[in-house]
Every structure is written in structure tokens, then in C-alpha cells.
């Protein structure tokens, strides 16, 4: 039947078009997020009490090693790596954390930064 043939062609065209649109969307996500999205690498010491965060910040200001303090005092899983969070995209962390990482001076310890989780001492290693 001619009608079924035309319907088949329309279906193939729609499927082909949706696959094309999907691949275009994926290309844009990979290209723009991978190249143009802000990415940073930071270190974090996370504690529940503000007083402890202030004490640790004072030690860091006097030259203490960030990684050693993170391993000893941080309650974040990153403590195993000396507080190293690795790379992450803007928006992956809570706003207060992102604001420090993506706006404040590099290689300087900032904080204590209060989030809904507790208090952070943050050292941004690099960002694009």
C-alpha cells in the first residue's frame, strides 16, 4: 500500500532527525562543557565546628602543611588525599564553596567558609 510506504518514510525521517538532534545536543554538551565550562582544582579541609576551622586556619597562616592538616583533621573523604578534591566544574559544589574557588585568589587558603555541611578551609590550585 502506498500509504504504508509513505508512513514508513516519515517514520525513518523522524527517527533520523531525532538521532541527528540528539547527537548535536551531545556534541554541544561535550564541546562547551569540556572546553568552555569553568573548571577548577582545589583542596579542602572540612570540619563541623567553626572554632576548629579558625584554629586550623591560624596554623596554616603560620606555615603548617595543608595536606597534613587535612589528613589529620578533615572529615571530608578527600582527607585520604590530603584534602585534594581533584577537578570539578562550576556548579558542582554548593554556592558558597564555588564562590571562593572561582572568584578568590589562587593558592591562598580562604575561610572558614560556612556551608550547610559545616566549615571549609579552601585552597584553589588552578582554574580556567
KEPA-11953 format. One record per residue: residue in one letter; residue number from 0; chain; z, y, x negated of N, C-alpha, C in turn. Coordinates in nm, 3 decimals, decimal comma. Each point is the difference from the previous one (the first is absolute). Layout:
BEGIN
+------+-----+------+---------+---------+---------+---------+---------+---------+---------+---------+---------+
| code | pos | unit |     n_w |     n_v |     n_u |    ca_w |    ca_v |    ca_u |     c_w |     c_v |     c_u |
+------+-----+------+---------+---------+---------+---------+---------+---------+---------+---------+---------+
|    a | NUM |    A |       Z |       Y |       X |       Z |       Y |       X |       Z |       Y |       X |
...
+------+-----+------+---------+---------+---------+---------+---------+---------+---------+---------+---------+
//
This chain:
BEGIN
+------+-----+------+---------+---------+---------+---------+---------+---------+---------+---------+---------+
| code | pos | unit |     n_w |     n_v |     n_u |    ca_w |    ca_v |    ca_u |     c_w |     c_v |     c_u |
+------+-----+------+---------+---------+---------+---------+---------+---------+---------+---------+---------+
|    x |   0 |    A |   0,000 |  -0,117 |  -0,085 |   0,000 |   0,117 |   0,085 |   0,000 |   0,124 |  -0,090 |
|    x |   1 |    A |  -0,082 |   0,096 |   0,032 |  -0,013 |   0,123 |  -0,078 |   0,132 |   0,080 |  -0,001 |
|    x |   2 |    A |   0,069 |   0,001 |   0,114 |   0,127 |   0,074 |   0,009 |   0,103 |  -0,055 |  -0,100 |
|    x |   3 |    A |   0,010 |  -0,133 |  -0,011 |   0,096 |  -0,061 |  -0,092 |  -0,037 |   0,031 |  -0,145 |
|    x |   4 |    A |  -0,128 |   0,007 |  -0,028 |  -0,046 |   0,034 |  -0,134 |   0,041 |   0,143 |  -0,036 |
|    x |   5 |    A |  -0,020 |   0,091 |   0,093 |   0,039 |   0,140 |  -0,023 |   0,151 |   0,012 |  -0,015 |
|    x |   6 |    A |   0,074 |  -0,072 |   0,085 |   0,146 |   0,001 |  -0,009 |   0,046 |  -0,052 |  -0,136 |
|    x |   7 |    A |  -0,063 |  -0,104 |  -0,050 |   0,032 |  -0,053 |  -0,133 |  -0,024 |   0,101 |  -0,110 |
|    x |   8 |    A |  -0,112 |   0,074 |   0,010 |  -0,030 |   0,102 |  -0,100 |   0,102 |   0,114 |   0,005 |
|    x |   9 |    A |   0,041 |   0,040 |   0,120 |   0,101 |   0,105 |   0,014 |   0,131 |  -0,046 |  -0,061 |
|    x |  10 |    A |   0,038 |  -0,125 |   0,029 |   0,125 |  -0,056 |  -0,055 |  -0,006 |  -0,001 |  -0,153 |
|    x |  11 |    A |  -0,110 |  -0,046 |  -0,058 |  -0,014 |  -0,002 |  -0,146 |   0,007 |   0,141 |  -0,057 |
|    x |  12 |    A |  -0,064 |   0,094 |   0,067 |   0,002 |   0,138 |  -0,045 |   0,142 |   0,057 |   0,002 |
|    x |  13 |    A |   0,074 |  -0,028 |   0,108 |   0,138 |   0,050 |   0,011 |   0,089 |  -0,063 |  -0,105 |
|    x |  14 |    A |  -0,015 |  -0,131 |  -0,020 |   0,080 |  -0,067 |  -0,103 |  -0,034 |   0,056 |  -0,137 |
|    x |  15 |    A |  -0,130 |   0,014 |  -0,027 |  -0,043 |   0,056 |  -0,128 |   0,053 |   0,141 |  -0,021 |
|    x |  16 |    A |  -0,006 |   0,080 |   0,105 |   0,048 |   0,137 |  -0,009 |   0,152 |   0,003 |  -0,023 |
|    x |  17 |    A |   0,075 |  -0,084 |   0,070 |   0,145 |   0,001 |  -0,018 |   0,038 |  -0,049 |  -0,139 |
|    x |  18 |    A |  -0,073 |  -0,097 |  -0,054 |   0,027 |  -0,046 |  -0,137 |  -0,030 |   0,113 |  -0,098 |
|    x |  19 |    A |  -0,111 |   0,071 |   0,022 |  -0,034 |   0,113 |  -0,085 |   0,108 |   0,107 |   0,007 |
|    x |  20 |    A |   0,044 |   0,034 |   0,121 |   0,102 |   0,103 |   0,016 |   0,131 |  -0,043 |  -0,065 |
|    x |  21 |    A |   0,036 |  -0,127 |   0,018 |   0,122 |  -0,052 |  -0,062 |  -0,009 |   0,010 |  -0,152 |
|    x |  22 |    A |  -0,113 |  -0,040 |  -0,056 |  -0,014 |   0,004 |  -0,146 |   0,001 |   0,144 |  -0,051 |
|    x |  23 |    A |  -0,057 |   0,091 |   0,077 |   0,003 |   0,141 |  -0,037 |   0,143 |   0,054 |   0,000 |
|    x |  24 |    A |   0,077 |  -0,037 |   0,100 |   0,140 |   0,041 |   0,007 |   0,078 |  -0,057 |  -0,119 |
|    x |  25 |    A |  -0,020 |  -0,129 |  -0,029 |   0,070 |  -0,062 |  -0,113 |  -0,038 |   0,067 |  -0,132 |
|    x |  26 |    A |  -0,130 |   0,031 |  -0,016 |  -0,045 |   0,068 |  -0,121 |   0,071 |   0,134 |  -0,015 |
|    x |  27 |    A |   0,007 |   0,075 |   0,108 |   0,067 |   0,130 |  -0,004 |   0,147 |  -0,015 |  -0,034 |
|    x |  28 |    A |   0,067 |  -0,099 |   0,060 |   0,143 |  -0,021 |  -0,029 |   0,020 |  -0,032 |  -0,147 |
|    x |  29 |    A |  -0,079 |  -0,091 |  -0,053 |   0,015 |  -0,038 |  -0,141 |  -0,034 |   0,116 |  -0,091 |
|    x |  30 |    A |  -0,112 |   0,067 |   0,028 |  -0,044 |   0,109 |  -0,086 |   0,097 |   0,117 |   0,001 |
|    x |  31 |    A |   0,033 |   0,048 |   0,120 |   0,084 |   0,118 |   0,008 |   0,145 |  -0,029 |  -0,035 |
|    x |  32 |    A |   0,054 |  -0,111 |   0,045 |   0,139 |  -0,031 |  -0,032 |   0,015 |  -0,037 |  -0,146 |
|    x |  33 |    A |  -0,098 |  -0,072 |  -0,052 |   0,008 |  -0,045 |  -0,138 |  -0,022 |   0,109 |  -0,102 |
|    x |  34 |    A |  -0,084 |   0,098 |   0,035 |  -0,035 |   0,103 |  -0,098 |   0,065 |   0,134 |   0,033 |
|    x |  35 |    A |  -0,005 |   0,039 |   0,125 |   0,043 |   0,135 |   0,035 |   0,142 |   0,009 |   0,056 |
|    x |  36 |    A |   0,057 |  -0,111 |   0,040 |   0,137 |   0,004 |   0,052 |   0,095 |   0,024 |  -0,117 |
|    x |  37 |    A |   0,103 |   0,079 |   0,025 |   0,099 |   0,027 |  -0,103 |   0,078 |  -0,128 |  -0,031 |
|    x |  38 |    A |   0,008 |  -0,031 |  -0,127 |   0,073 |  -0,118 |  -0,047 |   0,098 |   0,047 |  -0,105 |
|    x |  39 |    A |   0,116 |  -0,063 |  -0,002 |   0,102 |   0,036 |  -0,099 |   0,069 |  -0,125 |  -0,051 |
|    x |  40 |    A |   0,067 |   0,017 |  -0,110 |   0,086 |  -0,104 |  -0,056 |   0,135 |   0,067 |  -0,027 |
|    x |  41 |    A |   0,107 |  -0,062 |   0,047 |   0,131 |   0,062 |  -0,015 |   0,107 |  -0,105 |  -0,026 |
|    x |  42 |    A |   0,114 |   0,050 |  -0,043 |   0,118 |  -0,083 |  -0,019 |   0,108 |   0,052 |   0,093 |
|    x |  43 |    A |   0,089 |  -0,089 |   0,041 |   0,100 |   0,036 |   0,100 |   0,133 |  -0,069 |  -0,030 |
|    x |  44 |    A |   0,106 |   0,077 |   0,012 |   0,135 |  -0,057 |   0,003 |   0,051 |   0,031 |   0,139 |
|    x |  45 |    A |   0,033 |  -0,105 |   0,074 |   0,044 |   0,016 |   0,138 |   0,145 |  -0,046 |   0,013 |
|    x |  46 |    A |   0,082 |   0,089 |   0,057 |   0,141 |  -0,034 |   0,028 |   0,036 |   0,051 |   0,139 |
|    x |  47 |    A |   0,106 |  -0,053 |   0,056 |   0,042 |   0,039 |   0,135 |   0,083 |   0,129 |   0,001 |
|    x |  48 |    A |   0,077 |   0,023 |  -0,106 |   0,094 |   0,113 |  -0,002 |  -0,055 |   0,118 |  -0,080 |
|    x |  49 |    A |   0,012 |   0,118 |   0,057 |  -0,047 |   0,121 |  -0,067 |   0,076 |   0,025 |  -0,130 |
|    x |  50 |    A |   0,130 |  -0,024 |   0,001 |   0,081 |   0,023 |  -0,121 |  -0,051 |  -0,085 |  -0,116 |
|    x |  51 |    A |  -0,030 |  -0,125 |   0,026 |  -0,053 |  -0,087 |  -0,105 |  -0,136 |   0,051 |  -0,049 |
|    x |  52 |    A |  -0,083 |   0,048 |   0,092 |  -0,130 |   0,054 |  -0,040 |   0,017 |   0,122 |  -0,090 |
|    x |  53 |    A |   0,094 |   0,087 |   0,034 |   0,027 |   0,119 |  -0,082 |   0,051 |  -0,041 |  -0,137 |
|    x |  54 |    A |   0,092 |  -0,097 |  -0,005 |   0,051 |  -0,049 |  -0,129 |  -0,112 |  -0,056 |  -0,088 |
|    x |  55 |    A |  -0,089 |  -0,079 |   0,062 |  -0,112 |  -0,058 |  -0,075 |  -0,096 |   0,109 |  -0,047 |
|    x |  56 |    A |  -0,025 |   0,099 |   0,083 |  -0,088 |   0,112 |  -0,039 |   0,059 |   0,074 |  -0,120 |
|    x |  57 |    A |   0,132 |   0,020 |   0,000 |   0,065 |   0,066 |  -0,114 |  -0,018 |  -0,081 |  -0,127 |
|    x |  58 |    A |   0,012 |  -0,131 |   0,010 |  -0,021 |  -0,087 |  -0,116 |  -0,144 |   0,011 |  -0,050 |
|    x |  59 |    A |  -0,095 |   0,002 |   0,092 |  -0,140 |   0,012 |  -0,037 |  -0,028 |   0,135 |  -0,066 |
|    x |  60 |    A |   0,061 |   0,105 |   0,052 |  -0,017 |   0,134 |  -0,058 |   0,055 |   0,006 |  -0,142 |
|    x |  61 |    A |   0,095 |  -0,087 |  -0,032 |   0,058 |  -0,005 |  -0,135 |  -0,074 |  -0,098 |  -0,091 |
|    x |  62 |    A |  -0,111 |  -0,058 |   0,052 |  -0,082 |  -0,085 |  -0,086 |   0,010 |  -0,150 |   0,024 |
|    x |  63 |    A |   0,071 |  -0,043 |   0,103 |   0,010 |  -0,143 |   0,028 |  -0,138 |  -0,056 |   0,035 |
|    x |  64 |    A |  -0,019 |  -0,128 |  -0,024 |  -0,127 |  -0,067 |   0,025 |  -0,016 |  -0,032 |   0,149 |
|    x |  65 |    A |  -0,107 |   0,049 |   0,062 |  -0,023 |  -0,018 |   0,142 |  -0,007 |  -0,149 |   0,036 |
|    x |  66 |    A |  -0,077 |  -0,075 |  -0,076 |  -0,017 |  -0,142 |   0,028 |   0,130 |  -0,079 |  -0,005 |
|    x |  67 |    A |   0,082 |   0,031 |  -0,099 |   0,128 |  -0,072 |  -0,013 |   0,094 |   0,033 |   0,116 |
|    x |  68 |    A |   0,005 |   0,127 |   0,039 |   0,085 |   0,038 |   0,113 |  -0,052 |  -0,062 |   0,130 |
|    x |  69 |    A |  -0,132 |  -0,005 |   0,015 |  -0,058 |  -0,061 |   0,121 |   0,038 |  -0,148 |   0,007 |
|    x |  70 |    A |  -0,012 |  -0,070 |  -0,111 |   0,034 |  -0,144 |  -0,002 |   0,146 |  -0,023 |   0,033 |
|    x |  71 |    A |   0,085 |   0,091 |  -0,044 |   0,144 |  -0,019 |   0,018 |   0,051 |   0,046 |   0,137 |
|    x |  72 |    A |  -0,054 |   0,112 |   0,052 |   0,061 |   0,060 |   0,119 |  -0,087 |   0,002 |   0,126 |
|    x |  73 |    A |  -0,130 |  -0,004 |  -0,014 |  -0,087 |   0,013 |   0,117 |   0,014 |  -0,120 |   0,093 |
|    x |  74 |    A |  -0,011 |   0,026 |   0,129 |   0,002 |  -0,110 |   0,097 |  -0,140 |  -0,028 |   0,054 |
|    x |  75 |    A |  -0,099 |   0,065 |  -0,057 |  -0,140 |  -0,022 |   0,037 |  -0,052 |  -0,125 |  -0,073 |
|    x |  76 |    A |  -0,087 |  -0,078 |   0,063 |  -0,057 |  -0,117 |  -0,069 |  -0,071 |   0,036 |  -0,131 |
|    x |  77 |    A |  -0,043 |   0,125 |  -0,014 |  -0,067 |   0,042 |  -0,124 |   0,095 |   0,003 |  -0,120 |
|    x |  78 |    A |   0,129 |  -0,018 |   0,025 |   0,097 |   0,002 |  -0,111 |  -0,033 |  -0,105 |  -0,104 |
|    x |  79 |    A |  -0,060 |  -0,112 |   0,044 |  -0,036 |  -0,107 |  -0,094 |  -0,100 |   0,047 |  -0,104 |
|    x |  80 |    A |  -0,079 |   0,102 |   0,038 |  -0,100 |   0,056 |  -0,091 |   0,043 |   0,137 |  -0,051 |
|    x |  81 |    A |   0,129 |   0,025 |  -0,006 |   0,051 |   0,126 |  -0,049 |  -0,031 |   0,117 |   0,091 |
|    x |  82 |    A |  -0,017 |  -0,028 |   0,129 |  -0,028 |   0,105 |   0,096 |  -0,148 |   0,029 |   0,020 |
|    x |  83 |    A |  -0,086 |  -0,071 |  -0,072 |  -0,145 |   0,023 |   0,009 |  -0,054 |  -0,045 |   0,135 |
|    x |  84 |    A |  -0,051 |   0,094 |   0,077 |  -0,057 |  -0,029 |   0,132 |  -0,149 |  -0,035 |  -0,007 |
|    x |  85 |    A |  -0,061 |   0,021 |  -0,116 |  -0,143 |  -0,023 |  -0,012 |  -0,077 |   0,110 |   0,071 |
|    x |  86 |    A |  -0,128 |  -0,028 |   0,028 |  -0,084 |   0,098 |   0,068 |   0,012 |  -0,012 |   0,151 |
|    x |  87 |    A |  -0,008 |   0,114 |   0,066 |  -0,002 |   0,003 |   0,146 |  -0,075 |   0,123 |   0,046 |
|    x |  88 |    A |  -0,047 |  -0,005 |   0,125 |  -0,078 |   0,110 |   0,057 |   0,091 |   0,098 |   0,072 |
|    x |  89 |    A |  -0,048 |   0,123 |   0,008 |   0,071 |   0,101 |   0,077 |   0,010 |  -0,049 |   0,145 |
|    x |  90 |    A |   0,120 |   0,008 |   0,054 |   0,022 |  -0,045 |   0,137 |   0,062 |  -0,137 |   0,011 |
|    x |  91 |    A |   0,005 |  -0,074 |  -0,111 |   0,062 |  -0,132 |   0,004 |   0,152 |   0,008 |  -0,003 |
|    x |  92 |    A |   0,051 |   0,106 |  -0,057 |   0,145 |   0,019 |  -0,009 |   0,042 |   0,100 |   0,109 |
|    x |  93 |    A |   0,131 |   0,010 |   0,021 |   0,048 |   0,098 |   0,097 |  -0,031 |   0,141 |  -0,050 |
|    x |  94 |    A |  -0,008 |   0,096 |   0,092 |  -0,045 |   0,135 |  -0,032 |   0,079 |   0,067 |  -0,112 |
|    x |  95 |    A |   0,131 |  -0,008 |   0,004 |   0,082 |   0,064 |  -0,103 |  -0,032 |  -0,055 |  -0,139 |
|    x |  96 |    A |  -0,024 |  -0,129 |  -0,007 |  -0,035 |  -0,065 |  -0,126 |  -0,138 |   0,045 |  -0,045 |
|    x |  97 |    A |  -0,098 |  -0,006 |   0,092 |  -0,137 |   0,044 |  -0,029 |  -0,004 |   0,144 |  -0,047 |
|    x |  98 |    A |   0,078 |   0,087 |   0,064 |  -0,001 |   0,142 |  -0,037 |   0,038 |   0,020 |  -0,146 |
|    x |  99 |    A |   0,096 |  -0,076 |  -0,047 |   0,041 |   0,010 |  -0,141 |  -0,110 |  -0,055 |  -0,090 |
|    x | 100 |    A |  -0,046 |  -0,119 |   0,031 |  -0,097 |  -0,067 |  -0,086 |  -0,132 |   0,076 |  -0,011 |
|    x | 101 |    A |  -0,046 |   0,056 |   0,112 |  -0,132 |   0,062 |  -0,001 |   0,001 |   0,152 |  -0,018 |
|    x | 102 |    A |   0,120 |   0,061 |  -0,010 |   0,005 |   0,146 |  -0,014 |   0,083 |   0,049 |  -0,119 |
|    x | 103 |    A |   0,096 |  -0,077 |  -0,043 |   0,091 |   0,048 |  -0,105 |  -0,051 |  -0,035 |  -0,139 |
|    x | 104 |    A |   0,064 |   0,059 |  -0,098 |  -0,037 |  -0,017 |  -0,140 |   0,002 |  -0,146 |  -0,043 |
|    x | 105 |    A |  -0,099 |  -0,038 |  -0,079 |  -0,009 |  -0,136 |  -0,053 |   0,102 |  -0,023 |  -0,111 |
|    x | 106 |    A |   0,039 |  -0,124 |  -0,017 |   0,085 |  -0,047 |  -0,109 |   0,138 |   0,065 |  -0,003 |
|    x | 107 |    A |   0,040 |   0,058 |   0,110 |   0,133 |   0,060 |   0,013 |   0,071 |  -0,074 |   0,112 |
|    x | 108 |    A |   0,130 |  -0,021 |  -0,017 |   0,077 |  -0,068 |   0,104 |   0,038 |   0,101 |   0,108 |
|    x | 109 |    A |  -0,035 |  -0,032 |   0,122 |   0,030 |   0,085 |   0,115 |   0,099 |  -0,070 |   0,091 |
|    x | 110 |    A |   0,089 |   0,080 |   0,056 |   0,094 |  -0,056 |   0,096 |   0,142 |   0,044 |  -0,031 |
|    x | 111 |    A |   0,090 |  -0,055 |   0,078 |  -0,017 |  -0,103 |   0,101 |  -0,085 |   0,048 |   0,119 |
|    x | 112 |    A |  -0,089 |  -0,090 |   0,044 |  -0,085 |   0,024 |   0,116 |   0,051 |  -0,090 |   0,112 |
|    x | 113 |    A |   0,041 |   0,064 |   0,110 |   0,056 |  -0,077 |   0,111 |  -0,113 |  -0,047 |   0,092 |
|    x | 114 |    A |   0,004 |  -0,129 |   0,032 |  -0,090 |  -0,057 |   0,100 |   0,087 |  -0,076 |   0,099 |
|    x | 115 |    A |  -0,063 |  -0,057 |   0,102 |   0,076 |  -0,078 |   0,099 |   0,062 |  -0,125 |  -0,062 |
|    x | 116 |    A |  -0,044 |  -0,035 |  -0,120 |   0,051 |  -0,120 |  -0,065 |   0,120 |   0,027 |  -0,090 |
|    x | 117 |    A |   0,007 |   0,121 |  -0,055 |   0,107 |   0,034 |  -0,094 |  -0,048 |   0,112 |  -0,091 |
|    x | 118 |    A |   0,038 |  -0,008 |  -0,128 |  -0,031 |   0,106 |  -0,096 |  -0,083 |  -0,054 |  -0,116 |
|    x | 119 |    A |  -0,102 |   0,075 |  -0,035 |  -0,094 |  -0,041 |  -0,104 |   0,000 |   0,097 |  -0,115 |
|    x | 120 |    A |  -0,014 |  -0,054 |  -0,119 |  -0,034 |   0,078 |  -0,118 |  -0,141 |  -0,044 |  -0,035 |
|    x | 121 |    A |  -0,092 |   0,095 |  -0,006 |  -0,142 |  -0,032 |  -0,010 |  -0,060 |   0,063 |  -0,124 |
|    x | 122 |    A |  -0,075 |  -0,081 |  -0,071 |  -0,073 |   0,048 |  -0,117 |  -0,147 |  -0,039 |   0,017 |
|    x | 123 |    A |  -0,086 |   0,099 |   0,019 |  -0,142 |  -0,025 |   0,018 |  -0,065 |  -0,011 |  -0,138 |
|    x | 124 |    A |  -0,067 |  -0,112 |  -0,023 |  -0,063 |  -0,024 |  -0,129 |  -0,139 |   0,065 |  -0,004 |
|    x | 125 |    A |  -0,080 |  -0,023 |   0,103 |  -0,131 |   0,065 |   0,010 |  -0,045 |   0,001 |   0,147 |
|    x | 126 |    A |  -0,100 |   0,082 |   0,026 |  -0,064 |   0,005 |   0,132 |  -0,139 |   0,062 |  -0,017 |
|    x | 127 |    A |  -0,086 |  -0,026 |   0,101 |  -0,134 |   0,061 |  -0,007 |  -0,014 |   0,103 |   0,111 |
+------+-----+------+---------+---------+---------+---------+---------+---------+---------+---------+---------+
//
